Amino acid sequence: MNVKLLIDAIVRQTTVMIAQLSTTAGIRAPLAHVADQVFVELVKEIEAQGVGRKVVADMFGMALRSYQKKVQRLTESATLRDRTLWEAVLDFIQASGGVTRTRLLERFKHDGEQNVAAVVNDLINSGLLYKTGRGPSTVYGITSEEDYRRLLDEDTLDTVSSLAWITIYRQAGITEQDLQRYINVDEAVLHKGLQVLIDDGRVTRQDNDEGQSVLTTRTVTVPVGSEYGWEAAVFDHYQALVTAVCMKLNSKAGRSAKDDLIGGATLSFDVYDGHPHEQEVYAQLQTVRTLVNELWDKVSSHNKANPVPEDKKVKVTFYFGQTLDSTELTDCDNEEE
């Protein structure tokens, strides 16, 4: 097996997803930290598997001393994020108390007029900016500092709560300190997001046998079409896929078999408008979702009346998805897709 080629292919597909996420809903997310973050996370995972630092340094083509210095530098600055044009434009308008289109383009002339216009359009569509007037005399201003902060805080809090909820479900009995490693946000923000989950009854805090305060949740549900929690749904699906692949790679069996309990399958159907099985193929996602939800309801109902002992629990994760690829559809333009 040529592992290098497989790694290259997976990295390529992962960057495609990161690129899509970075421009979701018109937001231009900062990416300057991604390369460093990938390095730090790779180092942690490889060393956690018992590989010595000298070997890890060699894997990255680095001398041991250079490797250690880089790890130390990046670990110490892991919470720093470079500013994007999106942030710079927003901060400039906020600090100026409102600016004309001419002044704005002059200030960011090195970034290109089209780029600045795209960023301003994103900010207006996001509700963070307003505009009055037309042409060069158009004035851009912050909706209001109070509303702006509230919008950012609520959006961040929703995302933190959703990601914390799914992480607690997957890492049963995790402490708040360990949760901080999975969700890289300010400690106060994470605590506030956790409190929302606890107040809602979605998460409980209790002491384990060692006297540690740990977090648990019985289930996680993100309704289809939900406006909030989609980040957690995307993360959970991706995590389920990665976990299944990793466990398959670590299994002694190596190859797949009909009676496998761990694994996956990818099937593609070629159809056309008027194909005798067209609608049957299109409806497969809804069909599978209905069948799995019915089974999930039955299992949940039984477990509610007959709680599963923690020392005997086997968590079975089933993931599935569907997408359409045709000349009539562009990437992520079709909501039904």
C-alpha positions as CSV (number, residue, x, y, z in Angstrom):
1,M,0.0,0.0,0.0
2,N,1.4,3.4,-1.0
3,V,0.5,5.4,2.1
4,K,2.1,8.6,0.8
5,L,-0.2,8.7,-2.2
6,L,-3.2,8.1,0.0
7,I,-2.2,10.9,2.4
8,D,-1.7,13.3,-0.5
9,A,-5.2,12.5,-1.8
10,I,-6.8,12.9,1.6
11,V,-5.0,16.2,2.2
12,R,-6.3,17.4,-1.1
13,Q,-9.9,16.6,-0.3
14,T,-9.6,18.1,3.2
15,T,-8.4,21.4,1.7
16,V,-11.4,21.4,-0.6
17,M,-13.7,21.2,2.4
18,I,-11.7,23.9,4.4
19,A,-11.9,26.2,1.4
20,Q,-15.7,25.8,1.2
21,L,-16.1,26.3,5.0
22,S,-13.9,29.4,4.9
23,T,-16.4,31.1,2.5
24,T,-19.7,29.7,3.9
25,A,-22.5,32.3,4.0
26,G,-20.3,35.0,2.6
27,I,-17.9,35.0,5.5
28,R,-14.2,35.2,4.8
29,A,-12.7,33.1,7.6
30,P,-9.0,33.7,8.6
31,L,-6.7,30.9,7.2
32,A,-3.2,32.1,8.0
33,H,-3.0,29.9,11.0
34,V,-4.1,26.7,9.2
35,A,-0.6,25.4,8.2
36,D,0.7,25.9,11.8
37,Q,-2.4,24.3,13.3
38,V,-2.1,21.2,11.1
39,F,1.6,20.9,12.1
40,V,0.8,21.2,15.8
41,E,-2.1,18.7,15.7
42,L,-0.1,16.2,13.6
43,V,2.7,16.4,16.1
44,K,0.4,15.7,19.0
45,E,-1.3,12.7,17.3
46,I,1.9,11.1,16.1
47,E,3.6,11.5,19.5
48,A,0.5,10.2,21.2
49,Q,1.0,7.0,19.3
50,G,4.3,6.4,21.0
51,V,6.6,7.7,18.2
52,G,9.8,9.4,19.6
53,R,10.5,13.0,18.9
54,K,13.6,12.3,16.9
55,V,11.6,10.0,14.6
56,V,8.8,12.6,14.3
57,A,11.4,15.3,13.4
58,D,12.8,13.1,10.7
59,M,9.2,12.5,9.4
60,F,8.9,16.2,8.8
61,G,12.5,16.4,7.4
62,M,13.7,18.5,10.2
63,A,16.7,18.3,12.7
64,L,15.6,17.5,16.2
65,R,16.6,20.9,17.6
66,S,14.7,22.8,14.8
67,Y,11.7,20.6,15.3
68,Q,11.6,21.2,19.1
69,K,12.0,25.0,18.7
70,K,9.2,25.1,16.1
71,V,6.8,23.0,18.3
72,Q,7.5,25.2,21.3
73,R,7.0,28.4,19.3
74,L,3.7,27.3,17.7
75,T,2.3,25.8,20.9
76,E,2.9,29.1,22.7
77,S,1.2,31.1,20.0
78,A,-1.6,28.6,19.2
79,T,-4.4,31.0,20.2
80,L,-3.1,33.8,17.9
81,R,-4.9,34.4,14.6
82,D,-3.8,36.8,11.8
83,R,-6.3,39.4,10.7
84,T,-8.2,39.1,7.5
85,L,-9.2,41.8,5.1
86,W,-12.8,41.1,6.3
87,E,-11.8,42.0,9.9
88,A,-9.6,44.9,8.8
89,V,-12.4,46.6,6.8
90,L,-14.8,46.1,9.7
91,D,-12.5,47.5,12.3
92,F,-11.6,50.5,10.1
93,I,-15.2,51.5,9.5
94,Q,-16.0,51.0,13.2
95,A,-13.0,53.1,14.3
96,S,-13.8,55.8,11.8
97,G,-17.5,56.0,12.8
98,G,-18.5,55.6,9.2
99,V,-16.6,56.1,5.9
100,T,-17.4,57.0,2.3
101,R,-16.8,54.5,-0.5
102,T,-13.9,56.7,-1.8
103,R,-12.2,56.8,1.6
104,L,-12.6,53.1,2.1
105,L,-11.1,52.2,-1.3
106,E,-8.2,54.6,-0.7
107,R,-7.4,53.0,2.6
108,F,-7.3,49.5,1.1
109,K,-6.1,50.4,-2.4
110,H,-3.4,47.7,-2.2
111,D,-6.0,45.0,-1.7
112,G,-7.9,45.6,-4.9
113,E,-11.2,47.3,-5.5
114,Q,-13.0,44.1,-6.3
115,N,-11.8,42.4,-3.1
116,V,-12.8,45.3,-0.9
117,A,-16.2,45.5,-2.6
118,A,-16.8,41.8,-2.0
119,V,-15.9,42.1,1.6
120,V,-18.2,45.1,2.1
121,N,-21.0,43.2,0.4
122,D,-20.4,40.2,2.8
123,L,-20.6,42.6,5.8
124,I,-23.8,44.2,4.7
125,N,-25.4,40.9,4.0
126,S,-24.3,39.7,7.4
127,G,-26.0,42.7,9.0
128,L,-22.9,44.1,10.5
129,L,-22.8,47.2,8.1
130,Y,-25.3,49.5,6.7
131,K,-24.9,51.8,3.7
132,T,-26.6,55.1,2.6
133,G,-26.2,57.0,-0.7
134,R,-25.0,55.9,-4.1
135,G,-21.8,55.8,-6.1
136,P,-18.5,57.3,-4.7
137,S,-20.5,59.2,-2.0
138,T,-21.9,56.0,-0.5
139,V,-21.4,56.0,3.2
140,Y,-20.8,52.7,5.1
141,G,-21.3,52.5,8.9
142,I,-21.5,49.9,11.7
143,T,-25.1,49.0,12.5
144,S,-24.2,49.8,16.1
145,E,-21.4,48.7,18.4
146,E,-23.8,47.1,20.9
147,D,-25.7,45.2,18.2
148,Y,-22.5,44.2,16.5
149,R,-21.0,42.7,19.7
150,R,-24.3,41.0,20.5
151,L,-24.5,39.4,17.1
152,L,-20.9,38.1,17.3
153,D,-21.3,36.9,20.8
154,E,-24.6,35.1,20.1
155,D,-23.2,33.5,16.9
156,T,-20.0,32.4,18.7
157,L,-22.0,31.1,21.7
158,D,-24.3,29.1,19.5
159,T,-21.4,27.5,17.7
160,V,-19.5,26.8,20.9
161,S,-22.5,25.2,22.6
162,S,-23.2,23.0,19.5
163,L,-19.6,21.8,19.2
164,A,-19.3,21.3,23.0
165,W,-22.5,19.3,23.0
166,I,-21.4,16.9,20.2
167,T,-17.9,16.6,21.7
168,I,-19.3,15.7,25.2
169,Y,-21.5,13.1,23.5
170,R,-18.5,11.5,21.7
171,Q,-16.2,11.9,24.7
172,A,-18.4,10.7,27.6
173,G,-17.2,11.8,31.0
174,I,-14.9,14.5,29.6
175,T,-13.8,17.3,32.0
176,E,-14.2,21.0,31.1
177,Q,-10.4,21.4,31.0
178,D,-10.0,18.6,28.5
179,L,-12.9,20.0,26.5
180,Q,-10.9,23.2,26.1
181,R,-8.4,21.2,24.0
182,Y,-11.1,20.2,21.5
183,I,-12.7,23.7,21.2
184,N,-10.1,26.4,20.9
185,V,-12.0,29.4,22.4
186,D,-11.5,31.6,25.4
187,E,-12.2,29.8,28.7
188,A,-14.9,32.2,29.7
189,V,-16.8,31.7,26.4
190,L,-16.6,27.9,26.7
191,H,-17.9,28.1,30.2
192,K,-20.8,30.3,29.1
193,G,-21.6,27.9,26.3
194,L,-21.5,25.0,28.6
195,Q,-23.8,26.7,31.0
196,V,-26.4,27.1,28.2
197,L,-26.3,23.4,27.7
198,I,-26.6,22.6,31.4
199,D,-29.4,25.1,31.9
200,D,-31.3,23.5,29.0
201,G,-30.8,20.1,30.5
202,R,-28.8,18.9,27.4
203,V,-25.7,18.3,29.5
204,T,-25.2,17.3,33.1
205,R,-22.2,17.9,35.3
206,Q,-21.4,15.2,37.9
207,D,-18.5,13.8,39.9
208,N,-16.9,10.6,38.6
209,D,-15.3,7.8,40.8
210,E,-12.1,9.8,41.1
211,G,-13.9,12.9,42.4
212,Q,-13.4,14.8,39.1
213,S,-16.2,17.0,37.8
214,V,-17.1,15.5,34.3
215,L,-19.7,16.3,31.6
216,T,-22.1,13.9,30.1
217,T,-25.1,13.9,27.8
218,R,-27.5,11.1,26.8
219,T,-28.1,12.2,23.2
220,V,-27.5,14.9,20.6
221,T,-30.1,15.8,18.0
222,V,-29.8,18.5,15.3
223,P,-33.2,18.7,13.5
224,V,-33.2,18.6,9.7
225,G,-33.2,22.2,8.4
226,S,-32.1,23.7,11.8
227,E,-30.7,27.2,11.5
228,Y,-28.3,26.6,14.4
229,G,-26.1,23.6,15.2
230,W,-25.2,22.9,11.6
231,E,-21.5,23.3,12.5
232,A,-21.9,20.5,15.0
233,A,-23.7,18.3,12.5
234,V,-20.9,18.8,9.9
235,F,-18.2,18.1,12.5
236,D,-20.0,15.0,13.8
237,H,-20.4,13.5,10.3
238,Y,-16.8,14.2,9.4
239,Q,-15.6,12.9,12.8
240,A,-17.7,9.7,12.4
241,L,-16.2,9.0,9.0
242,V,-12.6,9.6,10.1
243,T,-13.1,7.5,13.3
244,A,-14.5,4.6,11.2
245,V,-11.6,4.8,8.7
246,C,-9.0,5.0,11.5
247,M,-10.5,2.0,13.3
248,K,-10.6,0.1,10.1
249,L,-6.9,0.9,9.4
250,N,-6.0,-0.3,12.9
251,S,-8.0,-3.5,12.7
252,K,-6.1,-6.7,12.2
253,A,-8.5,-7.9,9.6
254,G,-7.2,-5.3,7.1
255,R,-9.6,-6.1,4.3
256,S,-13.4,-5.8,4.3
257,A,-15.8,-8.7,4.7
258,K,-19.5,-9.2,4.4
259,D,-20.0,-9.5,8.2
260,D,-17.9,-6.4,9.1
261,L,-19.2,-4.4,12.0
262,I,-16.7,-1.5,11.2
263,G,-16.4,-0.1,7.7
264,G,-18.2,1.8,5.0
265,A,-19.2,1.7,1.4
266,T,-19.5,4.3,-1.4
267,L,-21.8,3.6,-4.3
268,S,-22.4,5.9,-7.3
269,F,-25.5,5.7,-9.5
270,D,-25.5,7.1,-13.1
271,V,-29.0,8.3,-14.0
272,Y,-30.6,10.8,-16.3
273,D,-33.9,12.7,-16.7
274,G,-36.5,10.0,-17.3
275,H,-34.3,7.1,-16.2
276,P,-36.6,4.3,-14.9
277,H,-34.9,4.3,-11.5
278,E,-34.2,8.1,-11.3
279,Q,-36.6,8.9,-8.5
280,E,-35.8,5.8,-6.6
281,V,-32.1,6.8,-6.5
282,Y,-32.8,10.4,-5.6
283,A,-35.1,9.3,-2.7
284,Q,-32.5,6.9,-1.1
285,L,-31.2,9.5,1.4
286,Q,-34.7,10.2,2.6
287,T,-35.5,6.5,2.7
288,V,-32.4,5.6,4.7
289,R,-32.9,8.5,7.1
290,T,-36.4,7.4,7.8
291,L,-35.4,3.8,8.5
292,V,-32.5,4.8,10.7
293,N,-34.6,7.4,12.6
294,E,-37.3,4.8,13.3
295,L,-34.6,2.4,14.6
296,W,-33.1,5.2,16.7
297,D,-36.4,6.0,18.2
298,K,-37.0,2.4,19.2
299,V,-33.5,2.0,20.7
300,S,-33.8,5.3,22.6
301,S,-37.3,4.4,23.9
302,H,-36.0,1.1,25.2
303,N,-32.8,2.6,26.7
304,K,-34.9,5.3,28.5
305,A,-36.8,2.6,30.3
306,N,-33.8,0.3,30.6
307,P,-30.6,2.4,30.9
308,V,-27.5,0.8,29.4
309,P,-24.8,0.2,32.0
310,E,-21.7,2.3,31.3
311,D,-19.4,-0.7,31.7
312,K,-21.3,-2.7,29.0
313,K,-22.1,0.1,26.6
314,V,-21.2,-0.3,22.9
315,K,-21.7,2.8,20.9
316,V,-22.6,2.1,17.2
317,T,-22.2,5.1,14.9
318,F,-23.9,4.9,11.5
319,Y,-23.1,7.7,9.0
320,F,-24.5,8.2,5.6
321,G,-24.8,10.9,3.0
322,Q,-25.7,11.8,-0.6
323,T,-24.7,14.3,-3.2
324,L,-25.4,15.1,-6.8
325,D,-22.8,15.8,-9.5
326,S,-24.0,17.0,-12.9
327,T,-23.3,19.7,-15.5
328,E,-26.4,21.5,-14.4
329,L,-25.3,21.9,-10.8
330,T,-22.4,24.0,-9.5
331,D,-20.7,23.3,-6.2
332,C,-23.0,23.8,-3.2
333,D,-25.4,26.0,-5.2
334,N,-28.3,23.7,-4.8
335,E,-29.8,23.6,-1.3
336,E,-31.5,20.3,-2.0
337,E,-28.1,18.8,-2.8
